Structures are given as C-alpha cells and as structure tokens.
C-alpha cells in the first residue's frame, strides 16, 4: 500500500463554506479547508476589519489594511467581502449565503452570533442541514 504524503488538493472540492471567523484559529481552519478545495467565502465587518490586517509584516514595510502578510497568509484561496452586518439588508444577504453554504465557521465569543440573530438555531431555521 502506498501512503500519500499529503491529501489531494481537491479533497474538499464542492464543499461551500461561509467563513465568519475572527483571528487565528478560525481563519487557519478555513484556510485549510480552502487549501484542500473547499470554496470559502469570508465575511468581514466593514466597521471592525480583521485584526490580522493591522499586524506586521507589511508589504514593502508600509502599513495598510490590504498590505499585511498575516492577513494574506490566513486568507489565501478564499473569496471575501466586507459588509455592515447591522445594515437593514444584511440579514437578507447573509440568509442567501447560509442557503448556499454547506458549512458555517465562526469563532467569536459565545453568544455573539446569537446576538446578531445568526446563532446555530437561527441558521438551522434557514437551512436544516447546515
């Protein structure tokens, strides 16, 4: 029997992930999913951009929201968009994203997604097999 040194790049091809993660563990998990073929869509708050955007090293040593090396590393192979989650239309957009997704990843403090009306029970009302 031949043992593969690493899983095939497309092992998760066809899996769709809504990524609400924040700092370190969540973004690393979704990076791994994306690296192995999952389509990961990262949702970022326009009011509170990801902290990885503010951490050096920066391209050409010039700080900027789109210049951070850690942000680029943790978000490689992902699609992303920013939105104001408190905007009246946000719920509609997020509902469509949940309907599309197979998996939702978030790593906020307990209760944060519930406060936004996006806790597990609410997501299950939108899509039972999420």
C-alpha positions, 0 to 999 in steps of 0.5 A, spaced: 500 500 500 502 506 498 501 512 503 500 519 500 504 524 503 499 529 503 491 529 501 489 531 494 488 538 493 481 537 491 479 533 497 474 538 499 472 540 492 464 542 492 464 543 499 461 551 500 463 554 506 461 561 509 467 563 513 465 568 519 471 567 523 475 572 527 483 571 528 487 565 528 484 559 529 478 560 525 481 563 519 487 557 519 481 552 519 478 555 513 484 556 510 485 549 510 479 547 508 480 552 502 487 549 501 484 542 500 478 545 495 473 547 499 470 554 496 470 559 502 467 565 502 469 570 508 465 575 511 468 581 514 465 587 518 466 593 514 466 597 521 471 592 525 476 589 519 480 583 521 485 584 526 490 580 522 490 586 517 493 591 522 499 586 524 506 586 521 509 584 516 507 589 511 508 589 504 514 593 502 514 595 510 508 600 509 502 599 513 495 598 510 489 594 511 490 590 504 498 590 505 499 585 511 502 578 510 498 575 516 492 577 513 494 574 506 497 568 509 490 566 513 486 568 507 489 565 501 484 561 496 478 564 499 473 569 496 471 575 501 467 581 502 466 586 507 459 588 509 455 592 515 452 586 518 447 591 522 445 594 515 437 593 514 439 588 508 444 584 511 440 579 514 437 578 507 444 577 504 447 573 509 440 568 509 442 567 501 449 565 503 447 560 509 442 557 503 448 556 499 453 554 504 454 547 506 458 549 512 458 555 517 465 557 521 465 562 526 469 563 532 467 569 536 465 569 543 459 565 545 453 568 544 455 573 539 452 570 533 446 569 537 446 576 538 446 578 531 440 573 530 445 568 526 446 563 532 446 555 530 438 555 531 437 561 527 441 558 521 438 551 522 431 555 521 434 557 514 437 551 512 436 544 516 442 541 514 447 546 515 
